[in-house]
């Protein structure tokens, strides 16, 4: 797995006390899109976190986006979240 993705995974696990974080890189599926940028990721993140499950869906997504604020600004084009 890409070093950037491993660092991001650790960041989420540490910040959310998540029992598991799975990051799926779907960037290659978007190659033919009009605004595709090779250096930006399209990611699906599946997070197992009791803390996030205790929040409503919007607040849980906001929390993840807050943690990944820098990455979203610089390295992530699209993000799909699933919270278990």
C-alpha positions in Angstrom: 0.0 0.0 0.0 1.1 3.5 -0.8 3.0 5.2 2.1 0.6 8.1 2.0 -2.3 5.7 2.5 -0.6 4.0 5.4 0.1 7.3 7.2 -3.5 8.3 6.7 -4.8 4.9 8.0 -2.6 5.3 11.2 -3.9 8.9 11.6 -7.5 7.7 11.5 -6.9 4.8 13.8 -5.1 7.0 16.4 -7.6 9.9 16.3 -10.8 7.8 16.3 -9.6 4.8 18.4 -10.9 2.8 15.5 -10.7 -1.0 15.7 -10.1 -1.2 11.9 -9.7 1.1 8.9 -9.7 -0.2 5.4 -8.7 2.2 2.6 -9.5 1.3 -1.0 -7.8 3.2 -3.7 -10.3 3.6 -6.6 -8.2 6.2 -8.5 -7.7 3.9 -11.5 -11.4 3.6 -12.0 -11.6 7.4 -12.7 -8.8 7.8 -15.3 -11.2 8.8 -18.1 -13.0 11.4 -16.1 -12.8 15.0 -17.4 -11.0 16.5 -14.4 -8.9 13.4 -13.5 -5.6 14.3 -11.8 -2.9 11.6 -11.5 -1.6 13.0 -8.3 -5.0 13.0 -6.5 -6.7 10.0 -5.0 -10.2 8.7 -5.2 -10.7 6.7 -2.0 -13.2 4.6 -0.2 -12.6 4.3 3.5 -14.3 1.8 5.7 -14.0 2.6 9.4 -15.0 0.4 12.4 -15.3 2.8 15.3 -17.7 2.8 18.2 -17.1 6.5 18.7 -18.2 7.3 15.1 -21.2 5.0 15.4 -22.3 7.0 18.5 -22.5 10.1 16.4 -25.1 10.9 13.8 -24.0 10.3 10.2 -23.3 13.9 9.3 -21.3 14.5 12.5 -19.3 11.3 11.9 -18.5 12.4 8.4 -17.5 15.9 9.6 -15.2 14.4 12.2 -13.4 12.3 9.6 -13.1 15.2 7.2 -11.7 17.3 10.0 -9.0 14.7 10.7 -8.2 14.5 7.0 -8.4 18.2 6.3 -4.9 18.6 4.9 -5.1 15.4 2.9 -8.5 16.5 1.4 -7.0 19.8 0.4 -3.8 18.4 -1.2 -4.0 14.7 -2.1 -7.6 13.5 -2.2 -10.0 14.4 -5.0 -12.9 12.1 -3.9 -13.8 10.4 -0.7 -16.4 7.8 0.1 -17.0 6.9 3.7 -18.6 3.8 5.3 -18.8 3.7 9.0 -19.4 0.3 10.8 
